[in-house]
Amino acid sequence: AAMSIGIAIGPQDGASADELLVAADLALYAVKAEGRGNFKFYHKSMNADLNDRRQLEMDLRAAIERNELELYYQPLIDLRTNRVTGFEALARWRHPERGNVPPAVFIPVAEDSGMIVAIGEWALSEACRQAVTWPEHLKVSVNLSPVQFLVPNLPSKIRQILSKTGLAPQRLVLEITERILMDNSAEIIQKLGRLKKLGVRIALDDFGTGFSSLSYLRSFPFDKIKID
């Protein structure tokens, strides 16, 4: 797995062990905010960045409670027939003061705080509810975060959502990234198998962006691979 490292150096970053640990933690937050798998040295500006991130986290919590997130739908087109085959549901957040906050900014905050579980469940429910109203040949794709994937009762949650909304399972595509497959454990493959038994389709998203390996394709029968 990718390692994230925050570095602080005494005495300029802190006179005591506690101060150095705080500075190193701030540097680590900065690494995680930019996508992990890297290292950073502490800088004074990181204090302001952390306060900004904390404010963003509080605002996101309020936005979830007030149901202010929206789903946008990106069409998927079959180039052979030039027909739309479905849509990918993408979460969007229109902040009252900041304007549109990019997913690359608010999704890592949601993952680190655990809010991604609530956002993911809402996105799944909303996407399935919308897709039921579409013509039957159209599928809907929804992204599963690695944090959301770790929820033990995920397969039964998805079964409940399908049952409640009335969407046929084969019309739902769950998109996972290679990050979920990093440790390549039997438990993860088993959970993917349980999801597939529901009748839904499983897509591997962003294939080839990081620690990709063709062995992933052997470990599980994906229905679709999205190559970056």
Backbone hydrogen bonds, N-H to C=O, Kabsch-Sander energy under -0.5 kcal/mol:
donor,donor_aa,acceptor,acceptor_aa,energy
5,I,38,N,-2.2
7,I,40,K,-2.6
13,D,9,I,-2.2
14,G,11,P,-0.8
20,L,16,S,-2.1
21,L,17,A,-2.3
22,V,18,D,-2.2
23,A,19,E,-2.3
24,A,20,L,-2.7
25,D,21,L,-2.4
26,L,22,V,-2.3
27,A,23,A,-2.1
28,L,24,A,-2.0
29,Y,25,D,-2.5
30,A,26,L,-1.9
31,V,27,A,-1.7
32,K,28,L,-2.5
33,A,29,Y,-2.4
34,E,30,A,-0.8
34,E,31,V,-1.0
35,G,32,K,-1.4
36,R,31,V,-1.8
40,K,5,I,-1.8
42,Y,7,I,-2.5
46,M,43,H,-2.3
47,N,44,K,-1.8
48,A,44,K,-0.5
49,D,45,S,-1.9
50,L,46,M,-2.4
51,N,47,N,-2.0
52,D,48,A,-2.3
53,R,49,D,-2.3
54,R,50,L,-2.7
55,Q,51,N,-2.2
56,L,52,D,-2.3
57,E,53,R,-2.4
58,M,54,R,-2.2
59,D,55,Q,-2.6
60,L,56,L,-2.5
61,R,57,E,-2.2
62,A,58,M,-2.0
63,A,59,D,-2.3
64,I,60,L,-2.3
65,E,61,R,-2.0
66,R,62,A,-2.1
67,N,64,I,-1.1
68,E,63,A,-3.0
70,E,92,R,-2.8
72,Y,90,L,-2.9
74,Q,72,Y,-0.5
74,Q,88,E,-2.7
76,L,86,G,-2.9
78,D,83,R,-2.8
79,L,77,I,-0.8
82,N,78,D,-2.5
83,R,78,D,-0.9
85,T,76,L,-3.0
86,G,76,L,-1.1
87,F,139,K,-2.2
88,E,74,Q,-2.8
89,A,87,F,-0.5
89,A,141,S,-3.1
90,L,72,Y,-3.0
92,R,70,E,-2.9
93,W,101,V,-0.7
94,R,68,E,-0.6
95,H,93,W,-0.9
95,H,99,G,-3.0
99,G,95,H,-1.5
101,V,93,W,-2.7
105,V,102,P,-2.0
106,F,102,P,-2.1
107,I,103,P,-2.7
109,V,105,V,-0.8
110,A,106,F,-2.3
111,E,107,I,-2.6
112,D,108,P,-2.6
113,S,109,V,-1.7
114,G,110,A,-0.8
115,M,110,A,-0.7
116,I,110,A,-2.0
117,V,114,G,-1.4
119,I,115,M,-2.3
120,G,116,I,-3.1
121,E,117,V,-2.1
122,W,118,A,-2.3
123,A,119,I,-2.8
124,L,120,G,-2.3
125,S,121,E,-2.4
126,E,122,W,-3.0
127,A,123,A,-2.6
128,C,124,L,-2.4
129,R,125,S,-2.4
130,Q,126,E,-2.2
131,A,127,A,-2.7
132,V,128,C,-1.6
133,T,130,Q,-1.5
134,W,131,A,-1.6
138,L,135,P,-2.0
139,K,85,T,-1.9
140,V,171,R,-2.9
141,S,87,F,-2.8
142,V,173,V,-2.8
143,N,89,A,-0.5
144,L,175,E,-3.2
145,S,143,N,-0.5
149,F,145,S,-2.5
150,L,146,P,-1.0
150,L,147,V,-0.5
151,V,148,Q,-1.4
154,L,151,V,-1.7
157,K,153,N,-2.3
158,I,154,L,-2.6
159,R,155,P,-2.2
160,Q,156,S,-2.3
161,I,157,K,-2.2
162,L,158,I,-2.5
163,S,159,R,-2.4
164,K,160,Q,-2.9
165,T,161,I,-2.5
166,G,162,L,-2.1
167,L,162,L,-0.7
171,R,168,A,-2.3
172,L,169,P,-2.0
173,V,140,V,-2.8
173,V,171,R,-0.5
174,L,172,L,-0.5
174,L,201,R,-3.0
175,E,142,V,-2.9
175,E,173,V,-0.6
176,I,174,L,-0.6
176,I,203,A,-2.7
178,E,205,D,-0.5
180,I,177,T,-1.3
181,L,177,T,-0.6
181,L,178,E,-0.7
182,M,178,E,-0.5
182,M,179,R,-0.9
184,N,181,L,-1.3
189,I,185,S,-1.9
190,Q,186,A,-2.4
191,K,187,E,-2.2
192,L,188,I,-2.4
193,G,189,I,-2.1
194,R,190,Q,-2.1
195,L,191,K,-2.2
196,K,192,L,-2.4
197,K,193,G,-1.9
198,L,194,R,-0.7
198,L,195,L,-0.9
199,G,196,K,-1.7
200,V,195,L,-0.9
201,R,172,L,-2.6
203,A,174,L,-2.8
204,L,224,K,-2.8
205,D,176,I,-3.7
205,D,203,A,-0.7
207,F,226,K,-2.5
209,T,206,D,-1.7
212,S,210,G,-1.1
216,Y,213,S,-1.7
217,L,214,L,-0.9
218,R,214,L,-0.7
218,R,215,S,-0.6
219,S,215,S,-1.9
220,F,216,Y,-1.1
222,F,220,F,-1.8
223,D,202,I,-2.6
224,K,202,I,-1.2
226,K,204,L,-3.3
227,I,225,I,-0.7
228,D,207,F,-2.0
228,D,226,K,-0.5
